[in-house]
Amino acid sequence: MFLSVDYNKTTNRRMKYEMHNMRWKSFIMLTAAAVIWGFAFVAQRVGNQYIGTFTYTGVRFALGALSIIPLIVQANRKEKKAGGKDELAGKIALLKAGTLAGMVLFIAASMQQTGLKYTTAGKAAFITGFYIILVPVLEVIKKRYIDRKVWIAAALSIIGLYLISVQEGLTVSKGDLLVFICSFFFAFHIVLINNFTQKVNAIKLAFVQYLVCSVLSLVTALLMEEIYLENIIKAAVPIIYGGVFSVGIAYTLQVIGQKHSRASHAAIIMSSESVFALIGGMLFLNETINLREIVGCTLMISGVILSQLQGKNIKTADTEDTADINHGRLYITK
């Protein structure tokens, strides 16, 4: 009996430590993605001065796909060493997941980039951040439990986004409408990634979705835009940042980080990109920050921290599994 109790306690502590460790690794990855995306607002604004929306999106996602090829090679080597088999069913599942995620990402990124031409950056940042509310709603529709603190965190973040981004009367323009629609697709993308990363390799999923988004963007660019190599060269710096950092690194961190994070938590963490966009504007565009924006940043950060606080009775398994240890046995129940 003594040995059994000791085993229970040791196993329980180990599981709690591993879950806690995975949660914080996910938090760090998603926060890093938010930092990169925040500064990407500067790159996107500069890029728009030289090339069209679809050209910029297509080239940067192609560059992002190329940048993670070394990770794909490394992942394949690990699978071979582990004796894993890349079965046809697994390839088909990966292709389906990556294609759907890439199509949704193409629509979301294109609408946001196009909307930025007809509305202010502040309005675009706030309206895009509407996915903070949409993701928990989508999870409720999927009959997933959303704790009250997540709703409070979402409310704090959305208020913070408003204070940071909206500096003038909010009117409904063509750009506002496009960006508002894009927020639905970004929310859908977050939920999709949260689901797919439990079923397929995260790095390979990232690669396929980048490739799909790039192909769709470039095909659209050929049909709707005039493409000049000279202008692409002029936009080299924002394209490299947008491709290698914003896509290759940040979106990959999102895919990996969401593997062990609830979609609603991830949405709140990633929405903090607005704070870093504000910092990027101050550093590179000589923008200033006022008291209203400082309060907004504080609320955003508070929302992110609150979303990561774990209550006593809250389910903590990010894949919706609950571990129960009883008399030396481990049960995993859905």
C-alpha positions in Angstrom: 0.0 0.0 0.0 2.8 2.4 0.9 4.5 1.8 -2.4 1.3 2.3 -4.3 0.6 5.7 -2.7 4.2 6.8 -3.3 3.9 5.9 -7.0 0.6 7.8 -7.3 2.2 11.0 -5.8 5.3 10.7 -7.9 3.3 10.1 -11.1 0.9 12.9 -10.3 3.7 15.4 -9.7 5.5 14.4 -12.9 2.4 14.9 -15.0 1.6 18.2 -13.4 5.2 19.4 -14.0 5.1 18.2 -17.7 1.7 19.9 -18.4 2.9 23.1 -16.7 6.1 23.0 -18.7 4.3 22.5 -22.0 1.8 25.4 -21.2 4.7 27.8 -20.6 6.6 26.7 -23.6 3.5 27.4 -25.7 3.0 30.8 -24.0 6.6 31.7 -24.9 6.2 30.6 -28.5 2.9 32.4 -29.0 4.2 35.6 -27.4 7.3 35.5 -29.6 5.0 35.1 -32.6 3.0 38.2 -31.4 6.2 40.2 -31.1 7.2 39.4 -34.7 3.8 40.0 -36.1 3.6 43.4 -34.3 6.8 44.6 -35.9 5.6 43.1 -39.2 3.0 46.0 -39.5 5.9 48.2 -40.3 7.2 45.8 -43.0 3.7 45.4 -44.5 3.1 49.2 -44.7 6.5 49.7 -46.5 5.9 46.7 -48.8 2.5 48.1 -49.9 4.3 51.1 -51.3 6.1 49.1 -54.0 4.0 46.0 -54.8 0.4 44.8 -54.8 -1.3 42.9 -52.0 -1.3 39.5 -53.6 2.3 39.8 -54.9 3.5 40.7 -51.5 1.5 37.9 -49.8 2.6 35.3 -52.4 6.3 36.1 -52.4 6.5 36.3 -48.6 4.7 33.0 -48.0 6.9 31.3 -50.6 9.9 32.6 -48.8 8.4 31.5 -45.5 7.9 27.9 -46.9 11.5 27.8 -48.2 12.8 29.0 -44.8 11.5 26.0 -42.9 12.7 23.3 -45.3 15.6 22.5 -43.0 13.1 21.9 -40.2 11.2 19.5 -42.5 14.4 17.6 -43.3 15.2 17.4 -39.6 11.7 16.1 -38.8 12.0 13.4 -41.4 15.3 12.2 -40.0 13.8 12.0 -36.5 10.9 10.0 -37.8 13.2 7.6 -39.6 15.4 7.1 -36.5 12.3 6.5 -34.4 11.2 3.9 -36.9 8.0 5.7 -37.8 6.3 5.1 -41.1 5.1 7.9 -43.4 1.9 6.0 -44.4 -0.3 7.1 -47.3 -3.2 7.9 -45.0 -1.0 10.2 -43.0 0.2 12.0 -46.1 -3.4 12.5 -47.3 -4.5 13.8 -43.8 -1.6 16.2 -43.8 -2.4 17.4 -47.4 -6.1 18.0 -46.5 -5.3 19.8 -43.3 -2.6 22.0 -44.9 -4.7 22.8 -47.9 -7.7 23.9 -45.8 -5.5 25.9 -43.4 -3.7 27.5 -46.3 -6.9 28.5 -48.1 -8.3 30.1 -44.9 -5.0 31.9 -44.3 -4.9 33.2 -47.9 -8.4 34.7 -47.5 -7.6 36.2 -44.1 -4.2 37.7 -45.1 -5.4 39.0 -48.4 -8.5 40.7 -46.9 -6.4 42.3 -44.2 -3.7 43.5 -46.6 -6.3 44.9 -49.0 -8.3 46.5 -46.2 -5.2 48.4 -45.0 -5.3 50.4 -48.3 -8.7 51.8 -47.4 -8.6 52.3 -43.7 -6.2 53.4 -41.0 -3.7 51.0 -39.4 -5.3 51.7 -36.0 -8.7 50.7 -37.1 -7.4 47.6 -38.9 -5.5 46.5 -35.8 -8.6 46.8 -33.6 -11.0 45.2 -36.0 -8.7 42.3 -36.7 -8.4 41.8 -33.0 -12.1 40.9 -32.9 -11.0 37.3 -33.3 -10.3 37.5 -29.5 -14.1 37.2 -29.0 -14.8 35.0 -32.0 -12.5 32.1 -31.0 -14.1 31.4 -27.6 -17.5 31.6 -29.4 -16.4 29.0 -31.9 -15.2 26.8 -29.1 -18.5 27.1 -27.4 -20.2 26.0 -30.7 -17.9 23.0 -30.6 -19.2 22.3 -27.1 -15.9 23.0 -25.4 -15.9 24.4 -21.9 -14.6 28.0 -21.7 -13.8 29.2 -18.2 -15.1 32.6 -17.0 -11.6 34.0 -16.6 -11.0 33.5 -20.4 -14.1 35.7 -21.2 -12.8 38.3 -18.7 -9.3 38.2 -20.3 -10.9 38.5 -23.7 -12.9 41.6 -22.6 -9.8 43.2 -21.1 -7.8 42.6 -24.3 -10.5 43.9 -26.6 -10.8 47.1 -24.5 -7.1 47.4 -24.5 -7.0 47.0 -28.3 -9.6 49.7 -28.7 -7.6 52.1 -26.6 -4.4 51.4 -28.4 -5.7 51.4 -32.0 -8.8 53.5 -32.4 -7.9 57.2 -32.3 -10.9 58.6 -34.3 -14.6 58.0 -34.8 -15.2 54.4 -35.9 -17.0 54.5 -39.3 -17.9 51.6 -41.6 -15.8 52.0 -44.8 -14.8 49.5 -47.4 -11.5 48.8 -45.6 -13.2 48.4 -42.3 -15.6 45.9 -43.7 -12.8 43.9 -45.4 -10.8 43.8 -42.2 -13.8 42.9 -40.1 -14.5 39.9 -42.4 -10.8 38.9 -42.2 -11.1 38.6 -38.4 -13.6 35.8 -38.8 -11.2 33.9 -41.1 -8.3 34.5 -38.6 -10.5 33.1 -35.8 -11.4 30.1 -38.0 -7.7 29.6 -38.8 -6.7 29.6 -35.1 -9.4 26.9 -34.3 -8.3 24.8 -37.3 -4.6 24.9 -36.3 -5.6 24.0 -32.8 -7.4 20.9 -34.1 -5.0 19.9 -36.9 -1.8 20.0 -34.7 -3.3 17.2 -32.6 -3.5 14.9 -35.7 -0.5 15.8 -38.0 3.1 16.9 -37.8 3.1 20.6 -36.9 6.1 21.6 -39.0 4.9 19.8 -42.1 1.4 21.3 -41.6 3.0 24.8 -41.5 4.9 24.1 -44.7 1.9 22.9 -46.7 -0.3 25.8 -45.6 2.4 28.3 -46.5 2.8 26.7 -49.9 -1.0 26.7 -50.6 -1.3 30.3 -49.5 1.6 31.4 -51.7 0.3 29.6 -54.8 -3.2 31.0 -54.4 -1.8 34.5 -53.9 0.6 34.4 -56.8 -2.0 33.0 -59.2 -4.4 35.9 -58.1 -1.5 38.4 -58.5 -0.9 37.2 -62.1 -4.6 37.7 -62.9 -5.2 41.0 -61.0 -1.9 42.9 -60.6 1.1 44.1 -62.6 4.2 42.4 -61.4 7.6 44.1 -61.9 10.9 42.6 -60.7 12.3 46.0 -60.1 9.5 46.8 -57.5 10.0 43.4 -55.8 13.7 44.2 -55.4 12.8 47.6 -53.9 10.6 45.8 -51.4 13.3 43.3 -50.6 13.7 44.2 -46.9 9.9 44.1 -46.0 9.5 41.0 -48.0 12.4 39.2 -46.3 11.1 40.3 -42.9 7.5 39.3 -43.8 8.7 36.0 -45.3 11.4 34.7 -43.0 10.3 36.2 -39.7 6.6 36.8 -39.9 5.8 33.6 -41.9 8.7 31.2 -41.5 9.3 31.9 -37.8 6.1 33.4 -36.3 3.5 31.3 -38.1 5.6 28.2 -37.4 5.8 29.2 -33.7 2.0 29.6 -33.8 1.5 26.1 -35.2 3.8 24.5 -32.7 2.7 26.6 -29.8 -1.0 25.8 -30.3 -0.4 22.1 -30.0 -0.4 22.5 -26.3 -2.6 25.5 -25.8 -6.3 26.1 -25.9 -7.5 28.1 -28.9 -9.1 30.7 -26.8 -5.9 31.2 -24.7 -3.8 31.4 -27.9 -6.1 34.0 -29.4 -5.6 36.3 -26.4 -1.8 35.9 -26.3 -1.4 36.5 -30.1 -3.7 39.5 -30.0 -0.9 41.3 -28.0 0.7 41.9 -31.4 -1.0 45.3 -31.2 1.2 46.3 -28.3 4.3 45.4 -30.2 3.0 47.1 -33.4 2.8 50.2 -31.2 6.4 49.8 -30.1 7.5 49.1 -33.7 5.8 52.3 -34.8 7.7 54.3 -32.1 11.0 52.8 -33.0 10.9 52.8 -36.8 8.1 55.3 -37.7 8.8 57.9 -35.0 5.3 57.5 -33.7 4.4 58.6 -30.1 2.5 57.0 -27.3 -0.1 58.8 -25.1 -1.7 58.0 -21.8 -4.7 56.3 -23.5 -2.4 53.9 -25.3 -0.4 53.2 -22.2 -3.6 52.2 -20.4 -4.5 50.0 -23.5 -1.2 48.2 -23.3 -1.7 47.6 -19.6 -5.1 46.1 -20.2 -3.8 43.9 -23.0 -0.9 42.6 -20.9 -3.3 42.0 -18.0 -5.6 40.0 -20.3 -2.7 37.8 -21.5 -1.5 37.1 -17.9 -5.1 36.4 -16.7 -5.6 33.9 -19.5 -2.6 31.9 -18.3 -3.6 31.8 -14.6 -4.8 28.3 -13.7 -7.7 27.9 -11.4 -8.2 25.0 -9.0 -11.1 23.4 -10.9 -10.1 24.3 -14.5 -9.4 21.7 -17.0 -5.7 22.1 -17.9 -5.1 19.5 -20.6 -4.8 21.4 -23.8 -6.1 18.6 -26.0 -9.2 18.4 -23.9 -8.0 15.3 -22.2 -8.3 14.9 -18.4 -5.8 12.8 -16.5 -7.1 10.9 -13.5 -4.7 9.0 -11.2 -6.4 6.4 -9.0 -4.7 3.7 -7.0 -1.6 3.6 -9.2 -3.5 3.5 -12.5 -3.6 6.3 -15.1 -6.9 6.9 -17.0 -7.3 9.2 -20.0 -10.9 10.2 -20.5 -12.4 12.5 -23.1 
